[in-house]
Amino acid sequence: MQRKKPTLKTIAAHLGVSTATVSNAFNRPSQLSKGLRENILQECEKLGYTGPSSTARSLRTGKTGVIGVLLADNLAYNFTDPVATEFLAGVSKALDEAHVNMLLLPPSKENYQNTQVETIPDSFIVYGKPVDTSIVDLILRQHKPVVAVDFSIPDIPSINIDNHKASYDIAKHAIHSPSDNVLILGLRLEPSTSLSLANLDNLYSSEESVSRCRFEGYKRALEENHIALPNENIWQIHDLEESSLKTMLRGTLTAPKKSRRSALHE
């Protein structure tokens, strides 16, 4: 016969203390002497009691101790993107120091249909603008604190860099002479899955894509240096897998050209 799981009330009765004292041993240790807390925790371990219900506590306080991070791309992609991994590492470090948990939220609407996972976090970090912006609306309907990163949401705090200027400065540094033959490798410049761009009619807008902002910075630097940019010199990257990138870069940079070739990529 399975033994009944102990509760806060039965543990308090067994120890001869109040339920508040047992709760403090887990949640507010500064309220108890070191000896009393250690004695309570030892007895709880013997009896198989792991602490007050986190569900009950969240219902009582309205807090879960969870920060939601909404990603613009699927979860797997973000673990191959070196910028995203650095970003998530930085967020994780800050949350670890604050003893707060992180919940990664995917950009696919299907993930939210039956789970209501968006109701769990106390607040949200939205990293990049999702292709399906209805997910952002779903987050905003929670009426909880939100911070946007790498794009802007009206009336919401955001953390951004000037991607246009940064890319312009990079291109100015990379260009050596007006005779340079420049190749641009942009990250997802348009919705299609093609690598080379037949035309520039279907590009994401600057509001939709950080890559488009960077692309415009590259173009501006090239125009100022009177360097032509044929469409066949504009490629878009869909997969950040290292061996694929090396193959693409090696092929494009070693292709026979009469003039110098520079590569601008993200």
Summary of the structure (lengths in Angstrom):
residues: 266
radius of gyration: 26.5
end to end distance: 61.5
largest distance: 88.3
contacts: 711
relative contact order: 0.09
helix: 44%
strand: 15%
